């Protein structure tokens, strides 16, 4: 086998190794993304709700706002406090 044939074969082997490493890295990135997504699903961060002093009470056809010290609902535009 000539030196150029050996160099060509070595070059192909290096390219194969690089392709396998790239595939492995992409797989690892995908696994990390999946684990991060599962962590978010398992431990969702609930937005902090601030007390507004109002609570929306639903009826059968409508609803109304009532004063409630623990209420976290926001009054819609046009309602007076």
C-alpha positions, 0 to 999 in steps of 0.5 A, a space after each residue: 500500500 502506498 503512502 498516499 493510499 494510507 493517508 487517504 484511508 487515515 483521512 476517511 477514518 478520521 472523518 468517520 470518527 468525527 461524524 460519530 462524535 458529532 452524532 454523539 454530541 447531537 444525541 447528548 444535546 437532545 438528551 439534555 434538552 429532554 431532561 430540561 423539559 422534563 424538569 420543567 414539567 415536574 417542577 413548574 414555576 408558578 407565577 407569583 400572584 399578588 393580592 388585589 383584594 378582589 375575587 371573581 365569583 362565578 354564577 350559572 350565567 355570569 359572575 361578579 367581583 366581591 371584596 376579598 382580602 385574599 383575592 388575587 383577581 384583577 378588576 377589568 377596565 371600567 370597574 371602580 374600586 
